């Protein structure tokens, strides 16, 4: 009965996740990772670490021109890897406990709020989770052979190339290998297996690094990358966002944490009569070690829990039969019901975060600009086009504030970004109030805001295009204006006007080069607009009103 009921619960959770593959809002990091696929294709990629995943997703560009559809296609692949992760949680748990307890471990993981929302994300975390859980399964459950040591080590090396944070699984792996050495009948052979496992990990990482780096046209220093990223995530110690995420994880998933805690206590307090008992319990307790990264790793956002909690879920399963033994069936039934109710609530909330507005906005951009052109946004949302400017994450903005200088004017002058996507409040230029800039408002410096406001105009929804709004009146019959983004502009206004001494009428096309130009009255006054392009396409449909991005 328990097996069938738990399988049904797991199936429902996985069905919800499959539905969310197609409907859930695309997060900014997913667009960033998709843009790396295009950077690699264009030959613009320079970082060798944490970018190897691009080789597995080059095909998504053939799915659709719309980046949302491309992310959805990639998510299908991630979902399949997630099924593999669930399978490895079951197989590892089954090594320590009966089938119904192993299924309960999978159910605890599958019903966790962050796993429901972020388990399908196009991120390195979700890929590495599958690889590291496969390696843990080999190290924990399979009889030691040279081929298995080689396979497990290569999985670890591949995971390290996908994301450096795979190293957080290494203490657990090390303890498991040491336990297997200690409990082996032939310890010399046990040491040989462990050394081969470690050597395969290091050689696999090194070989994959060299192979991937050889495909980059101008690779940057990986040591500099490690210095920069470890400094941000381990040294600077800014745990503000991580604390908020942890509180949310506790509030939304109290049953998971209770069962994980009970499982850890049970693994440490049970009988230690034989060497086999001791080894099994040390192995079990080692699955909790990765929780210590919550005190050291500052980037533990919601998606990180998908990566971190896969081994911890094994402890949840270990607590289940003990709960049945101590309390009878009523409490375990209540626990399963609470998990099911929680999963339903998490799914309902996730259903409210649709990617429809993102898809509609991207479709409009591709209709306006059929061929790739430079643009500005927070996160490379138009991933197939070359983004210019900083990545506007907390990390990116801290670097921007630390540098202390405006950056937008040279970007406009040199890169000529034709449009801007207001997918962060600081970029929604028409809605910014005076003084809403700088670090105190987590916005751009005033100089950068002024440059953007004077060179972009709202076109449709969150899309701004290069342009000017200029006013003429009886008291101000002419004015000078500077063009930073050269090209074709359409003139809009109440009547004819002089531009650089030439009379143009509303709807006319003018070519404007970089530099200063002159607008003069020619019989009409009022507001005149210069809008990039030759009568640039604008959808007749109403633009999405909700923000393009919400929280995780």
N, C-alpha and C positions, 0 to 999 in steps of 0.2 A: 504493500500500500504506500509506504513512504517513498519508495523509488519512483512509482508512477506519479505521485503527487508532486514530488520535487522536479521530475522531468517536465511535467506540465508547466510548473512555475518558470523554470529555466527557458522553456520554449517560448513562453509569452514574452519574457524579457528580451530574448533574442529577436523575436518578431517585431517588437517595438523598435529595437535598434535598427533593424533592417528598414523599417518605414522611415526612421529619422535619417538614414543615409541619404534619402532623396529629398527630404523636406526641411531638415534642420538648417538654421542660419549658418553660413560659412564664417568661420572665425578669421580674424586678421592674420593669424599665423598660418592658416591653411593657404590663404592667398599668397603669403610670402613664400611658402614652400613651393607652391605652384610656379611662382615667378622664377625660382631657382632652376626649375626644369627648363624654362625658356632662356634664362641666362646661360645655362650650359649649352643649349642649342646654338645660341648666338656667339658663343666663344667668349662671353663676358665673365664667366665664373672664375674666381681666383682662389677661393678657400677649398682646401682638400679635405679638411675634417668636417664631419657632420653634413656632408653633401652627397655622399655616395648613393643615397636613395634615388637621386635623379635618374639613374640608369634604369630604374624599374618603372618610370612613369612617363617616358617620352611619348608613348602612344596616346596619351589623353588628348593631345592637340587634334587628333583625327576624329574625336567623338563629336565635337561641336566647336563653334567659334566662341561660344559663351563660356567664360571662366567658371561660372557656377556649375554648369553641366560637366565641365572637365573635373572639377573637384569632386562632384558626385560620382563620376566614373572611378576616380582614384579611391574614393571611400568604399566602393564595392570591394576592391582588392583588400583594403584595410579591414573591412568587415570579415572577410574570409580568414585573414590572419587572426582576428579576434576570436573566431570559432576555434582556431588552433590553440590560442591561449587558454580558452575555457577547457579544452580537452586536456591540456597539460596540467592545469590545476586539478582536474579530476584524477589523472593518472598518478600525479605525485601524492595527492591525498590518499588515494587507494592503497598506496604502499604502506600507509600508517594506520588506516581505519577502514571500517566496513563501507560498502557501496553507498548506503543511504547517507552516511556522514560525508563522503567525498562529494556526493551530489549537493549536499547542503553547502559545502564550501564554494562550489560553483555558483549556487544560487545567491549566496552572500555577495560574491563579487559582481555577478550580473545585475543585481538589484541596487547596487551602490549608485547614488545619484550622479556622481561625476562620470562613472563608467557609462551610464545610460546616455548622458549628454555628449561626452567627449571620447567615448570608446571607438568611434568610427573616424576620428579626425585624421586628416592628412598631416600627420606629424611624425617625427622620428621616434617619439616615445612609444607610440602604438606598435611600430615595426619592431623596435628593440625589445619590447615586452614579450612578443612571440619568440624571438630568438633566444632571449635569456631564460625564459621558462622552459624552452626545449632543452637548453644546456643543463638546467637544474634537474630536469627529468632524467637525462642521461646520467648525470653525476649521482643522483639519489637512488634511482630505481633499477638501473640496468647493470647486469653483471659486467665487471671490468674486463675489457678487451682492448687491444691497441686500436682497433678500428673505432670503437666507441670513444676512446680518449681523443683520437684525432677529430672525430665528428663534433664532440662537445666543445673542444677547444676552438675549432673553426667557427662554430656558432658564436662563441664569446668574442672572437676577433671581429667577426662581421658586425655584431651588435655594437662593439666599440667604435667601429668606423661609421655606423649609422648615427650614434650619439655617444659622446664621451661619458655621459652620466650612467652608462651601462656599468661603469666601475662600481657603482653603488651595490650591485649584486655580488661583487667579488668576495666580500667578507663571508657571506653565506656559502658561496661555492667553496671557499677555502676551508671552512669548518667541515663541510660535508666530505671533502676529499680527505681531510685529516682523520675524521671519524672512520672513513672506509679503510684508511691505512692502519689505524689502531685496531680495528676489528677484523682485519684480514688474517687468514690462516698463514699466508706467506707475506710478511710485511715488506720484504724486499720487492716482491712483485707489486704490492700496493704502492710503494714509493715510485716504482717505475711507471705505474699507471698515472699517478698524480703529476709526476714530472712531464710525462708525455702530454697530458691535458694542458698544463700550463704552457709548455713549449708550443703546442699547436695554437693556443690562444695568441701568444705573442707573434709567432711567425705568420699566422693568418691575418692578424691586424696589419703587420708590416707589409706583407705581400699585397693585400687589398689596398693599402694606402699608396704604395708605389704604382700599382696598376691604375688606380683612379687619378692620382696626381699626373700620370703620364698623359692623360686625356685632356688636361687643362692647358690652355695656351700660355698663360702667364701666372703660374701658381704663386700665391703669397706665402709668407713664412708661417708655418704651422705653429712654431714656438711662440711667435707674437700673438697668434690667435688664442693659444692656450693661456698665455699670460693675461690677455684681455678678458677672456671669458671666466677663468677661475677667479680673477680679481673681482669681477662683478658678482659672481654667484656664491663665492665662498669667503672672500676677504672683507668686502665692504659692509656686510652684516646688516643690511637694511631689510628687516623682516616684516615691515608694515603690511604690505599686500599679502604675504604668506600667512600672517596671523589671521587676517580676515578670511582667507580661504580655509584655513584649518577650523576656525569657528563654524563656518558654514558646513564643512564636512562633518563635524560633530553633531550639529543641530539636525542636519538632514538625514543622518545615518546612525542613530544611537545604537541600534541593535547590532550592526556590524562591529562597532568598536567594543561593545559589551562582550560579544562572542569571541572576538579576537583576544581580548584581555583574559577571558576565562580559559581559552585554549592555551595561551602562554603560561598562565598559572598552572594549569593541569600538566603541561609538558615539563615544568620544572619541579612540581611537587609530587609526582607519581612515584611508583616503585623503581628503585635503582639497583635491584638485587643482582642482576647479571650484567655482563659487559654489553650484551645486545640491548637490554633495557636502557642502559646509559647512552649508548650510541644513538638509538632511535630518538630519545628525548632531547639530546643535544642537537641533533639534526632539526627536530621540530622547532625548538626554541630559536634556532638560527634564522628561521624564516621571518622573525620579527626584527632582525638587526636593521633592516633597511628603513624602519620607522625613525631611526636615529637621524636620518638625513633631514628630517623636519627641523632639527636644531642647528643644521649647518648649511643647508642649501636654500638660498634666498628665493629661487625661482620655482618654488613648489606651488604652482598654480593648479587649477582644477584638472588639467590634462595630465599633470605629473602623477596624480593619484591613480590613474589608469595603469601607469608603469609601476608605481610603488606598491600597490595593494595586491597585485597578483600573487606573490608568495605569501603575504600575510593572510590571504583568504584560506590557506591550508590550515592555519590555526583555528579559524572559525569552525571548520569541519571537525577538528579534533575535539572541540568543546561539545559538539552536538550529542554523541552517544553518552557522554558523561552526564549531560543534562537529563537525558532520558532515564539513565540509571538512577539518578538522585531524586528526580521529581516526578517520574511517571510521564505520561504522554501529554498531559494538559499544558504544561509550560512550553514544551517544544512546539505544540500546535499553535499556541499564542505567538511564539517567536516567528514562526513561518508566516502567520497571518499578518504580523506587524511588518515583516519584510515585504510581503505582497502589497499591502496597503501603501507602504512607503514608495514602492516601485511604481504603483499606479499614479500616485501624486507627482512623482518626478517626471513620469511620462507625460502627464497632462500639462505640466508647466513647460516641458520641452516642446510640446506641440504648438505652443503659442509663439515660438521663435522660428518663423518661417523665412526661407531664403527667397521668397517670391519678389520682394522689393529689390534685392540685390540682383536677381536675374533680369528684372525689368530695366534697371539702371544700366547694367552692362550691355544689354541688347541695344539700348538707345545710343550708348557710346560707340558701339561697333557700327551702327548705322550712320552716325555723324562722321566718324573717322574710320572708313573701311580699311585703311592701311595703318600699320603701327606708327605712332608719333609719340614724342616725349610728353609726359604729363606729371602732375604733382598730386599726391594723396598721402595717406598715413602709412600704407602697408602693401603697396603693389597690388591693389585690387584688380586692376586691368593687367593681369599678370603677363599676357602675351605682348604688351607694349612696354617700352623702356621707361621706368619710373625715374624721376629725378628728385633729388633732395633727400632729407633724412627720413629714416624709419621712425615714425612717431609713437614708439612704445615708451614705457616709463624709462627703460634702459637708454633708448635713443635720445629722449628728451633730457635726461640727466647729463649725457655727454654734451648735448647742445648748450645747456646752461653752463656747464663747466668751461666750455670753450669761450663763452661770453661774447660772441660776435654774431651779427646778422649774416645770413647766408643766401637769402632769396634773390637779391638783385643780381649777383654773378650767375646764379642758376638760370634766371630768366634771360640774361644777356647771352650766355654761352650755349645753353642747351635748348632754348626756345620751346619750352613746354606749352603746347597749344591749349590744353584744358586742365582743369583742377577738379578733383572729386572731393566734395565736402563730407568725407566719411569720419570726420572727428569735429567736435564743436569748434575747435580753434581754426578750422578751415572754412566754416560756414560764414563767409565774410559779411553777408548782408545782415546777419543776426548778431554779430559781435557788437557789443556796446563799448563806448569810449572807456578806456582803462582796463578792458578785459584782455590783457596780454601779459606776457612775462611769467616767471616762475610762480608768483602768488596765485595766478589763475591757471597754472599748468598750460600756458599758451605760448605762442611765438613771441619773440621780442617785438616791441612796437615798430621798429624800423622794418621788420619783415612783414608785419601785418599791413603797414601802410603801402609797401611795394605791391603786395598781392591785391589789396583793395583798389589800387589805382591802375591795375593791369588786367583784372579779370572781372567779368560780369556774369550774373546768374543767367543760365540759358534754359535749363529744365531740371526741376527737382534739385538733386545734390550736385548737378553738373554745372560748373562755371567754365566759360570759355574766355580766351583772350579778347579783350575789348576795353572800350573807354566810354564813360558817360560824361558829357561836356555840356554846360549850359551857356546860352547866349541871351542877353537882355539888352534893353535900351541903354542901360548904364554900363554894360560890359559887352560891347559889340564884337569883340574878338578875344581870343586867348591862345596861348601856346600850350602844346601838350607833347609829352615824350612817348615814343613807341619803343618798347624793349623787345617785343616779339614781332618780328617783321613778317609781312605777308599780305594776303588778300583780306580786305575787310568790307563788310556790307554797311552802308550808311542808312541809319534810321532816324527819323525826325519829323517835325511839323511842316517842313518845306525845304526849298533849296538852301544850300550853304556853300561857302567857299572853303576849300581845303588846299592850302599851299597855293592860293590864288586861282584855283580851278573850281568852277561851279559844278556842284554835284547835287542830284536830287535824291530823295528817299528811295531806297531800293537799288541805288547805283553801287558799283563795285570800284574800290580804290586800292591801289597797291601802295603800301606804306613801308618804308625801310626803317631800320633802327635809327633813332635820333629824334630831334625836335621838329615839330610840324606846327602849322598855324591854322586855326579855325576862325573864320570871319563870317559876320552876318551878311546874308544876300537876300534880304527881304523877309526872313522869318526868324522869330526868336523862340526860345524854349529849350527843351532838353533834346540833345542830339546824342545818338549812340553809334559807336563804331563796333561792330560785332565780327569776330573772326569768321572767315570763310565766305563763300559765295552762297548767300541765302541758306545758311547751315540748317540741316534737317532738325526739326523739333517735333517730338511725338505729340499727337493730338490727345492721347490718353492722359489722364490725370497722373501726376508724378506721385510716387510713394511718399507718404507723410511721416512714417515712422523712421527712426534712425537706421542707417544701414548696418550698424553694429551695436550690439548690446554687450552685456557682460558674458563671461564664459557660461 
